[in-house]
Amino acid sequence: MIGVKTVETIKNQVEQLLNDYLIDADGAFDGEDGLAINFKAKISPTQDSALIVETSIAFVTGRVKDKSDQKVINEVQSELPFDEGGGGGGGEVLEKNDAYRI
């Protein structure tokens, strides 16, 4: 049964995790977007009707924001593997219904 002892255990574990990760959480807090700190408490039964309580903490310590250079592409038609001179591109033409091999 989940009762007062379970709740107290979860509170104590959350407090301990906050104390353990206070410096990391403070470093991740940028003051602009805030900081989301997530806690998860898992309660599992044992064979002798006791409970196992495990609490975890999760937060993001860094944020990546970057932008690449722009490049204009056209997907309508791909370039063919031929030289500009109109001749073969160094490949060989195979028999009818075979592919072009480079």
LUMDREN-532729 format. One record per atom (N, C-alpha, C, O, CB): residue number from 1; residue in one letter; x, y, z. Coordinates in steps of 0.05 Angstrom, whole numbers, plus 5000, padded with zeros to 4 digits. Glycine has a CB too. Layout:
{NUM; 'a'; {X; Y; Z}};
...
This chain:
{1; 'm'; {5017; 4977; 5000}};
{1; 'm'; {5000; 5000; 5000}};
{1; 'm'; {5018; 5025; 5000}};
{1; 'm'; {5038; 5026; 5014}};
{1; 'm'; {4981; 5000; 5024}};
{2; 'i'; {5010; 5045; 4984}};
{2; 'i'; {5025; 5070; 4983}};
{2; 'i'; {5013; 5088; 5004}};
{2; 'i'; {4989; 5094; 5005}};
{2; 'i'; {5023; 5083; 4955}};
{3; 'g'; {5031; 5097; 5022}};
{3; 'g'; {5022; 5114; 5044}};
{3; 'g'; {5041; 5136; 5051}};
{3; 'g'; {5057; 5145; 5034}};
{3; 'g'; {5017; 5097; 5069}};
{4; 'v'; {5040; 5145; 5075}};
{4; 'v'; {5056; 5168; 5084}};
{4; 'v'; {5086; 5162; 5081}};
{4; 'v'; {5101; 5180; 5073}};
{4; 'v'; {5050; 5174; 5113}};
{5; 'k'; {5095; 5138; 5088}};
{5; 'k'; {5124; 5132; 5086}};
{5; 'k'; {5133; 5133; 5057}};
{5; 'k'; {5156; 5143; 5052}};
{5; 'k'; {5129; 5104; 5097}};
{6; 't'; {5117; 5125; 5039}};
{6; 't'; {5124; 5126; 5010}};
{6; 't'; {5127; 5154; 5001}};
{6; 't'; {5146; 5162; 4987}};
{6; 't'; {5103; 5111; 4993}};
{7; 'v'; {5107; 5171; 5009}};
{7; 'v'; {5108; 5200; 5001}};
{7; 'v'; {5132; 5213; 5013}};
{7; 'v'; {5146; 5228; 5000}};
{7; 'v'; {5082; 5214; 5010}};
{8; 'e'; {5138; 5208; 5038}};
{8; 'e'; {5162; 5220; 5051}};
{8; 'e'; {5188; 5211; 5038}};
{8; 'e'; {5206; 5226; 5035}};
{8; 'e'; {5162; 5212; 5081}};
{9; 't'; {5189; 5185; 5030}};
{9; 't'; {5213; 5175; 5017}};
{9; 't'; {5217; 5189; 4990}};
{9; 't'; {5239; 5197; 4983}};
{9; 't'; {5210; 5145; 5012}};
{10; 'i'; {5195; 5193; 4975}};
{10; 'i'; {5197; 5207; 4949}};
{10; 'i'; {5206; 5236; 4953}};
{10; 'i'; {5224; 5245; 4939}};
{10; 'i'; {5170; 5206; 4934}};
{11; 'k'; {5195; 5249; 4973}};
{11; 'k'; {5203; 5277; 4979}};
{11; 'k'; {5232; 5278; 4986}};
{11; 'k'; {5247; 5296; 4976}};
{11; 'k'; {5186; 5288; 5003}};
{12; 'n'; {5242; 5260; 5003}};
{12; 'n'; {5270; 5260; 5011}};
{12; 'n'; {5288; 5254; 4987}};
{12; 'n'; {5309; 5266; 4984}};
{12; 'n'; {5275; 5239; 5033}};
{13; 'q'; {5280; 5236; 4969}};
{13; 'q'; {5296; 5230; 4946}};
{13; 'q'; {5297; 5254; 4927}};
{13; 'q'; {5318; 5259; 4916}};
{13; 'q'; {5285; 5205; 4931}};
{14; 'v'; {5274; 5267; 4923}};
{14; 'v'; {5274; 5291; 4906}};
{14; 'v'; {5293; 5313; 4918}};
{14; 'v'; {5308; 5325; 4903}};
{14; 'v'; {5245; 5302; 4903}};
{15; 'e'; {5291; 5317; 4944}};
{15; 'e'; {5308; 5337; 4957}};
{15; 'e'; {5337; 5329; 4953}};
{15; 'e'; {5354; 5347; 4947}};
{15; 'e'; {5301; 5339; 4987}};
{16; 'q'; {5344; 5304; 4957}};
{16; 'q'; {5372; 5295; 4953}};
{16; 'q'; {5382; 5299; 4925}};
{16; 'q'; {5404; 5308; 4920}};
{16; 'q'; {5375; 5266; 4961}};
{17; 'l'; {5365; 5292; 4905}};
{17; 'l'; {5372; 5296; 4877}};
{17; 'l'; {5376; 5326; 4871}};
{17; 'l'; {5395; 5333; 4856}};
{17; 'l'; {5351; 5284; 4859}};
{18; 'l'; {5359; 5343; 4881}};
{18; 'l'; {5362; 5372; 4877}};
{18; 'l'; {5388; 5382; 4889}};
{18; 'l'; {5403; 5398; 4876}};
{18; 'l'; {5339; 5387; 4889}};
{19; 'n'; {5395; 5372; 4913}};
{19; 'n'; {5420; 5380; 4925}};
{19; 'n'; {5444; 5370; 4909}};
{19; 'n'; {5464; 5384; 4906}};
{19; 'n'; {5422; 5370; 4954}};
{20; 'd'; {5442; 5345; 4900}};
{20; 'd'; {5464; 5333; 4884}};
{20; 'd'; {5469; 5348; 4858}};
{20; 'd'; {5492; 5350; 4849}};
{20; 'd'; {5458; 5304; 4879}};
{21; 'y'; {5448; 5358; 4845}};
{21; 'y'; {5450; 5370; 4819}};
{21; 'y'; {5445; 5400; 4819}};
{21; 'y'; {5440; 5411; 4797}};
{21; 'y'; {5430; 5357; 4800}};
{22; 'l'; {5447; 5413; 4842}};
{22; 'l'; {5442; 5441; 4844}};
{22; 'l'; {5461; 5458; 4826}};
{22; 'l'; {5452; 5476; 4812}};
{22; 'l'; {5445; 5450; 4873}};
{23; 'i'; {5486; 5451; 4826}};
{23; 'i'; {5506; 5467; 4810}};
{23; 'i'; {5500; 5463; 4780}};
{23; 'i'; {5501; 5482; 4765}};
{23; 'i'; {5534; 5458; 4817}};
{24; 'd'; {5494; 5438; 4772}};
{24; 'd'; {5488; 5433; 4744}};
{24; 'd'; {5462; 5447; 4735}};
{24; 'd'; {5461; 5458; 4713}};
{24; 'd'; {5486; 5403; 4739}};
{25; 'a'; {5442; 5446; 4752}};
{25; 'a'; {5417; 5459; 4746}};
{25; 'a'; {5420; 5489; 4744}};
{25; 'a'; {5409; 5502; 4727}};
{25; 'a'; {5395; 5451; 4766}};
{26; 'd'; {5435; 5500; 4762}};
{26; 'd'; {5440; 5529; 4762}};
{26; 'd'; {5455; 5537; 4737}};
{26; 'd'; {5450; 5558; 4725}};
{26; 'd'; {5456; 5538; 4787}};
{27; 'g'; {5474; 5521; 4729}};
{27; 'g'; {5489; 5527; 4704}};
{27; 'g'; {5472; 5524; 4679}};
{27; 'g'; {5477; 5538; 4660}};
{27; 'g'; {5513; 5508; 4702}};
{28; 'a'; {5452; 5507; 4680}};
{28; 'a'; {5435; 5503; 4657}};
{28; 'a'; {5413; 5524; 4655}};
{28; 'a'; {5402; 5529; 4634}};
{28; 'a'; {5422; 5475; 4658}};
{29; 'f'; {5407; 5538; 4677}};
{29; 'f'; {5387; 5558; 4678}};
{29; 'f'; {5398; 5583; 4665}};
{29; 'f'; {5417; 5595; 4675}};
{29; 'f'; {5377; 5564; 4707}};
{30; 'd'; {5386; 5591; 4642}};
{30; 'd'; {5397; 5615; 4628}};
{30; 'd'; {5381; 5640; 4633}};
{30; 'd'; {5388; 5662; 4624}};
{30; 'd'; {5397; 5609; 4598}};
{31; 'g'; {5359; 5638; 4648}};
{31; 'g'; {5343; 5662; 4655}};
{31; 'g'; {5326; 5672; 4632}};
{31; 'g'; {5308; 5688; 4637}};
{31; 'g'; {5361; 5684; 4663}};
{32; 'e'; {5330; 5661; 4608}};
{32; 'e'; {5314; 5670; 4585}};
{32; 'e'; {5291; 5652; 4580}};
{32; 'e'; {5268; 5660; 4578}};
{32; 'e'; {5332; 5672; 4560}};
{33; 'd'; {5297; 5626; 4576}};
{33; 'd'; {5276; 5607; 4570}};
{33; 'd'; {5267; 5591; 4595}};
{33; 'd'; {5247; 5576; 4593}};
{33; 'd'; {5286; 5587; 4549}};
{34; 'g'; {5280; 5595; 4617}};
{34; 'g'; {5273; 5579; 4641}};
{34; 'g'; {5287; 5552; 4640}};
{34; 'g'; {5303; 5546; 4622}};
{34; 'g'; {5243; 5576; 4644}};
{35; 'l'; {5280; 5535; 4659}};
{35; 'l'; {5292; 5509; 4661}};
{35; 'l'; {5270; 5489; 4670}};
{35; 'l'; {5258; 5493; 4691}};
{35; 'l'; {5316; 5508; 4680}};
{36; 'a'; {5266; 5469; 4655}};
{36; 'a'; {5247; 5448; 4663}};
{36; 'a'; {5262; 5425; 4677}};
{36; 'a'; {5280; 5413; 4665}};
{36; 'a'; {5231; 5437; 4638}};
{37; 'i'; {5255; 5420; 4701}};
{37; 'i'; {5266; 5398; 4716}};
{37; 'i'; {5244; 5377; 4720}};
{37; 'i'; {5224; 5383; 4732}};
{37; 'i'; {5279; 5408; 4744}};
{38; 'n'; {5249; 5353; 4710}};
{38; 'n'; {5229; 5332; 4712}};
{38; 'n'; {5238; 5311; 4732}};
{38; 'n'; {5261; 5303; 4734}};
{38; 'n'; {5225; 5318; 4684}};
{39; 'f'; {5219; 5303; 4748}};
{39; 'f'; {5223; 5281; 4768}};
{39; 'f'; {5205; 5258; 4761}};
{39; 'f'; {5182; 5262; 4752}};
{39; 'f'; {5218; 5292; 4797}};
{40; 'k'; {5215; 5234; 4766}};
{40; 'k'; {5199; 5210; 4761}};
{40; 'k'; {5202; 5192; 4785}};
{40; 'k'; {5225; 5186; 4793}};
{40; 'k'; {5207; 5196; 4734}};
{41; 'a'; {5180; 5184; 4797}};
{41; 'a'; {5181; 5166; 4820}};
{41; 'a'; {5170; 5139; 4811}};
{41; 'a'; {5148; 5137; 4801}};
{41; 'a'; {5165; 5177; 4844}};
{42; 'k'; {5186; 5118; 4815}};
{42; 'k'; {5177; 5091; 4808}};
{42; 'k'; {5174; 5075; 4834}};
{42; 'k'; {5192; 5074; 4850}};
{42; 'k'; {5198; 5077; 4788}};
{43; 'i'; {5151; 5063; 4837}};
{43; 'i'; {5144; 5048; 4861}};
{43; 'i'; {5139; 5019; 4852}};
{43; 'i'; {5121; 5014; 4836}};
{43; 'i'; {5120; 5060; 4876}};
{44; 's'; {5154; 5000; 4862}};
{44; 's'; {5152; 4972; 4854}};
{44; 's'; {5148; 4955; 4879}};
{44; 's'; {5160; 4961; 4900}};
{44; 's'; {5177; 4963; 4839}};
{45; 'p'; {5131; 4934; 4877}};
{45; 'p'; {5127; 4916; 4900}};
{45; 'p'; {5150; 4896; 4902}};
{45; 'p'; {5164; 4890; 4883}};
{45; 'p'; {5101; 4901; 4897}};
{46; 't'; {5154; 4887; 4926}};
{46; 't'; {5174; 4865; 4931}};
{46; 't'; {5158; 4840; 4938}};
{46; 't'; {5133; 4841; 4941}};
{46; 't'; {5194; 4872; 4954}};
{47; 'q'; {5172; 4818; 4941}};
{47; 'q'; {5159; 4792; 4948}};
{47; 'q'; {5145; 4793; 4976}};
{47; 'q'; {5125; 4780; 4980}};
{47; 'q'; {5180; 4770; 4948}};
{48; 'd'; {5157; 4809; 4994}};
{48; 'd'; {5146; 4809; 5022}};
{48; 'd'; {5128; 4833; 5027}};
{48; 'd'; {5127; 4843; 5050}};
{48; 'd'; {5169; 4809; 5042}};
{49; 's'; {5114; 4843; 5007}};
{49; 's'; {5094; 4864; 5009}};
{49; 's'; {5106; 4892; 5016}};
{49; 's'; {5092; 4910; 5024}};
{49; 's'; {5074; 4857; 5029}};
{50; 'a'; {5132; 4894; 5013}};
{50; 'a'; {5145; 4921; 5017}};
{50; 'a'; {5145; 4935; 4990}};
{50; 'a'; {5136; 4924; 4970}};
{50; 'a'; {5174; 4918; 5028}};
{51; 'l'; {5155; 4960; 4990}};
{51; 'l'; {5156; 4975; 4965}};
{51; 'l'; {5185; 4984; 4960}};
{51; 'l'; {5199; 4991; 4978}};
{51; 'l'; {5137; 4999; 4967}};
{52; 'i'; {5192; 4984; 4935}};
{52; 'i'; {5218; 4996; 4926}};
{52; 'i'; {5210; 5023; 4914}};
{52; 'i'; {5194; 5025; 4896}};
{52; 'i'; {5233; 4977; 4906}};
{53; 'v'; {5223; 5044; 4924}};
{53; 'v'; {5218; 5071; 4914}};
{53; 'v'; {5244; 5081; 4901}};
{53; 'v'; {5265; 5082; 4914}};
{53; 'v'; {5208; 5091; 4937}};
{54; 'e'; {5241; 5089; 4876}};
{54; 'e'; {5264; 5100; 4861}};
{54; 'e'; {5255; 5125; 4847}};
{54; 'e'; {5236; 5125; 4832}};
{54; 'e'; {5275; 5079; 4841}};
{55; 't'; {5269; 5147; 4853}};
{55; 't'; {5263; 5173; 4841}};
{55; 't'; {5286; 5182; 4824}};
{55; 't'; {5309; 5179; 4831}};
{55; 't'; {5257; 5194; 4864}};
{56; 's'; {5279; 5193; 4800}};
{56; 's'; {5299; 5203; 4782}};
{56; 's'; {5294; 5232; 4775}};
{56; 's'; {5272; 5242; 4777}};
{56; 's'; {5300; 5186; 4756}};
{57; 'i'; {5315; 5245; 4766}};
{57; 'i'; {5314; 5273; 4758}};
{57; 'i'; {5324; 5275; 4729}};
{57; 'i'; {5342; 5260; 4720}};
{57; 'i'; {5332; 5291; 4777}};
{58; 'a'; {5313; 5294; 4714}};
{58; 'a'; {5322; 5298; 4686}};
{58; 'a'; {5319; 5328; 4679}};
{58; 'a'; {5298; 5340; 4685}};
{58; 'a'; {5305; 5280; 4666}};
{59; 'f'; {5339; 5338; 4667}};
{59; 'f'; {5338; 5365; 4656}};
{59; 'f'; {5360; 5368; 4635}};
{59; 'f'; {5379; 5353; 4635}};
{59; 'f'; {5341; 5387; 4678}};
{60; 'v'; {5357; 5388; 4618}};
{60; 'v'; {5376; 5392; 4596}};
{60; 'v'; {5396; 5413; 4605}};
{60; 'v'; {5389; 5435; 4613}};
{60; 'v'; {5361; 5401; 4570}};
{61; 't'; {5422; 5406; 4603}};
{61; 't'; {5443; 5424; 4612}};
{61; 't'; {5453; 5443; 4591}};
{61; 't'; {5467; 5462; 4597}};
{61; 't'; {5466; 5408; 4623}};
{62; 'g'; {5446; 5438; 4566}};
{62; 'g'; {5455; 5456; 4545}};
{62; 'g'; {5435; 5457; 4522}};
{62; 'g'; {5418; 5440; 4519}};
{62; 'g'; {5482; 5447; 4534}};
{63; 'r'; {5436; 5479; 4507}};
{63; 'r'; {5418; 5483; 4485}};
{63; 'r'; {5435; 5489; 4461}};
{63; 'r'; {5452; 5507; 4461}};
{63; 'r'; {5397; 5505; 4491}};
{64; 'v'; {5430; 5475; 4439}};
{64; 'v'; {5444; 5480; 4414}};
{64; 'v'; {5425; 5496; 4396}};
{64; 'v'; {5402; 5487; 4391}};
{64; 'v'; {5453; 5453; 4401}};
{65; 'k'; {5435; 5518; 4387}};
{65; 'k'; {5420; 5534; 4368}};
{65; 'k'; {5440; 5544; 4347}};
{65; 'k'; {5458; 5559; 4353}};
{65; 'k'; {5405; 5558; 4381}};
{66; 'd'; {5436; 5535; 4322}};
{66; 'd'; {5455; 5541; 4301}};
{66; 'd'; {5440; 5542; 4275}};
{66; 'd'; {5418; 5533; 4273}};
{66; 'd'; {5478; 5520; 4300}};
{67; 'k'; {5453; 5554; 4255}};
{67; 'k'; {5440; 5555; 4229}};
{67; 'k'; {5462; 5551; 4208}};
{67; 'k'; {5484; 5562; 4209}};
{67; 'k'; {5426; 5583; 4225}};
{68; 's'; {5456; 5534; 4188}};
{68; 's'; {5475; 5529; 4166}};
{68; 's'; {5472; 5551; 4145}};
{68; 's'; {5453; 5567; 4146}};
{68; 's'; {5470; 5502; 4153}};
{69; 'd'; {5491; 5553; 4127}};
{69; 'd'; {5489; 5571; 4104}};
{69; 'd'; {5467; 5562; 4086}};
{69; 'd'; {5460; 5538; 4085}};
{69; 'd'; {5516; 5573; 4089}};
{70; 'q'; {5454; 5581; 4072}};
{70; 'q'; {5433; 5573; 4053}};
{70; 'q'; {5445; 5562; 4027}};
{70; 'q'; {5466; 5571; 4018}};
{70; 'q'; {5415; 5598; 4047}};
{71; 'k'; {5431; 5543; 4016}};
{71; 'k'; {5439; 5532; 3990}};
{71; 'k'; {5413; 5527; 3975}};
{71; 'k'; {5395; 5514; 3985}};
{71; 'k'; {5456; 5505; 3994}};
{72; 'v'; {5412; 5537; 3950}};
{72; 'v'; {5388; 5534; 3933}};
{72; 'v'; {5392; 5508; 3917}};
{72; 'v'; {5413; 5505; 3904}};
{72; 'v'; {5384; 5558; 3915}};
{73; 'i'; {5373; 5491; 3918}};
{73; 'i'; {5374; 5466; 3903}};
{73; 'i'; {5349; 5463; 3887}};
{73; 'i'; {5328; 5475; 3893}};
{73; 'i'; {5378; 5441; 3922}};
{74; 'n'; {5350; 5447; 3866}};
{74; 'n'; {5327; 5442; 3849}};
{74; 'n'; {5325; 5412; 3847}};
{74; 'n'; {5342; 5399; 3835}};
{74; 'n'; {5329; 5455; 3821}};
{75; 'e'; {5304; 5401; 3857}};
{75; 'e'; {5299; 5372; 3857}};
{75; 'e'; {5284; 5363; 3832}};
{75; 'e'; {5279; 5339; 3829}};
{75; 'e'; {5284; 5363; 3882}};
{76; 'v'; {5277; 5382; 3814}};
{76; 'v'; {5260; 5375; 3791}};
{76; 'v'; {5275; 5355; 3773}};
{76; 'v'; {5263; 5335; 3765}};
{76; 'v'; {5253; 5400; 3775}};
{77; 'q'; {5300; 5360; 3766}};
{77; 'q'; {5315; 5341; 3749}};
{77; 'q'; {5343; 5340; 3759}};
{77; 'q'; {5357; 5360; 3762}};
{77; 'q'; {5313; 5349; 3720}};
{78; 's'; {5353; 5316; 3763}};
{78; 's'; {5380; 5312; 3771}};
{78; 's'; {5399; 5314; 3747}};
{78; 's'; {5391; 5311; 3725}};
{78; 's'; {5384; 5285; 3785}};
{79; 'e'; {5424; 5321; 3753}};
{79; 'e'; {5444; 5322; 3732}};
{79; 'e'; {5451; 5294; 3723}};
{79; 'e'; {5452; 5276; 3739}};
{79; 'e'; {5469; 5337; 3741}};
{80; 'l'; {5455; 5291; 3696}};
{80; 'l'; {5463; 5266; 3685}};
{80; 'l'; {5493; 5263; 3686}};
{80; 'l'; {5508; 5283; 3686}};
{80; 'l'; {5453; 5263; 3656}};
{81; 'p'; {5504; 5238; 3687}};
{81; 'p'; {5533; 5235; 3690}};
{81; 'p'; {5548; 5236; 3663}};
{81; 'p'; {5565; 5219; 3658}};
{81; 'p'; {5538; 5208; 3703}};
{82; 'f'; {5541; 5255; 3646}};
{82; 'f'; {5555; 5258; 3620}};
{82; 'f'; {5572; 5283; 3621}};
{82; 'f'; {5567; 5302; 3635}};
{82; 'f'; {5534; 5260; 3597}};
{83; 'd'; {5594; 5282; 3604}};
{83; 'd'; {5610; 5306; 3600}};
{83; 'd'; {5595; 5327; 3586}};
{83; 'd'; {5574; 5321; 3573}};
{83; 'd'; {5636; 5299; 3585}};
{84; 'e'; {5604; 5352; 3588}};
{84; 'e'; {5591; 5375; 3574}};
{84; 'e'; {5592; 5371; 3544}};
{84; 'e'; {5574; 5382; 3530}};
{84; 'e'; {5604; 5401; 3582}};
{85; 'g'; {5612; 5357; 3533}};
{85; 'g'; {5615; 5355; 3504}};
{85; 'g'; {5595; 5337; 3490}};
{85; 'g'; {5596; 5335; 3466}};
{85; 'g'; {5642; 5344; 3499}};
{86; 'g'; {5577; 5326; 3505}};
{86; 'g'; {5556; 5310; 3492}};
{86; 'g'; {5564; 5281; 3488}};
{86; 'g'; {5548; 5265; 3479}};
{86; 'g'; {5548; 5322; 3466}};
{87; 'g'; {5589; 5274; 3493}};
{87; 'g'; {5598; 5247; 3489}};
{87; 'g'; {5593; 5231; 3514}};
{87; 'g'; {5579; 5239; 3532}};
{87; 'g'; {5627; 5246; 3481}};
{88; 'g'; {5605; 5208; 3515}};
{88; 'g'; {5603; 5191; 3538}};
{88; 'g'; {5617; 5202; 3561}};
{88; 'g'; {5637; 5217; 3558}};
{88; 'g'; {5613; 5163; 3531}};
{89; 'g'; {5609; 5196; 3584}};
{89; 'g'; {5621; 5205; 3609}};
{89; 'g'; {5642; 5186; 3619}};
{89; 'g'; {5647; 5185; 3643}};
{89; 'g'; {5601; 5210; 3630}};
{90; 'g'; {5654; 5170; 3602}};
{90; 'g'; {5674; 5151; 3611}};
{90; 'g'; {5661; 5124; 3618}};
{90; 'g'; {5676; 5106; 3627}};
{90; 'g'; {5689; 5162; 3634}};
{91; 'g'; {5636; 5122; 3615}};
{91; 'g'; {5623; 5097; 3621}};
{91; 'g'; {5620; 5080; 3596}};
{91; 'g'; {5627; 5088; 3574}};
{91; 'g'; {5596; 5101; 3634}};
{92; 'e'; {5608; 5057; 3599}};
{92; 'e'; {5604; 5040; 3576}};
{92; 'e'; {5574; 5034; 3573}};
{92; 'e'; {5559; 5032; 3593}};
{92; 'e'; {5620; 5013; 3578}};
{93; 'v'; {5565; 5033; 3548}};
{93; 'v'; {5537; 5027; 3543}};
{93; 'v'; {5534; 4997; 3542}};
{93; 'v'; {5548; 4984; 3527}};
{93; 'v'; {5526; 5041; 3517}};
{94; 'l'; {5516; 4986; 3556}};
{94; 'l'; {5512; 4957; 3557}};
{94; 'l'; {5490; 4949; 3537}};
{94; 'l'; {5479; 4967; 3523}};
{94; 'l'; {5504; 4948; 3585}};
{95; 'e'; {5485; 4924; 3535}};
{95; 'e'; {5464; 4914; 3517}};
{95; 'e'; {5437; 4926; 3523}};
{95; 'e'; {5433; 4938; 3545}};
{95; 'e'; {5463; 4884; 3518}};
{96; 'k'; {5419; 4924; 3505}};
{96; 'k'; {5392; 4934; 3508}};
{96; 'k'; {5380; 4924; 3535}};
{96; 'k'; {5384; 4901; 3543}};
{96; 'k'; {5374; 4925; 3484}};
{97; 'n'; {5365; 4941; 3548}};
{97; 'n'; {5352; 4937; 3574}};
{97; 'n'; {5372; 4934; 3598}};
{97; 'n'; {5363; 4928; 3620}};
{97; 'n'; {5336; 4911; 3573}};
{98; 'd'; {5397; 4939; 3593}};
{98; 'd'; {5417; 4940; 3615}};
{98; 'd'; {5420; 4970; 3623}};
{98; 'd'; {5414; 4988; 3608}};
{98; 'd'; {5444; 4927; 3607}};
{99; 'a'; {5431; 4974; 3647}};
{99; 'a'; {5435; 5001; 3657}};
{99; 'a'; {5461; 5013; 3645}};
{99; 'a'; {5478; 4999; 3634}};
{99; 'a'; {5436; 5001; 3688}};
{100; 'y'; {5464; 5038; 3648}};
{100; 'y'; {5488; 5053; 3641}};
{100; 'y'; {5508; 5049; 3664}};
{100; 'y'; {5500; 5053; 3687}};
{100; 'y'; {5482; 5083; 3635}};
{101; 'r'; {5532; 5041; 3658}};
{101; 'r'; {5552; 5035; 3678}};
{101; 'r'; {5574; 5056; 3676}};
{101; 'r'; {5585; 5061; 3654}};
{101; 'r'; {5563; 5006; 3675}};
{102; 'i'; {5581; 5068; 3699}};
{102; 'i'; {5603; 5088; 3699}};
{102; 'i'; {5629; 5074; 3707}};
{102; 'i'; {5650; 5087; 3709}};
{102; 'i'; {5597; 5111; 3719}};
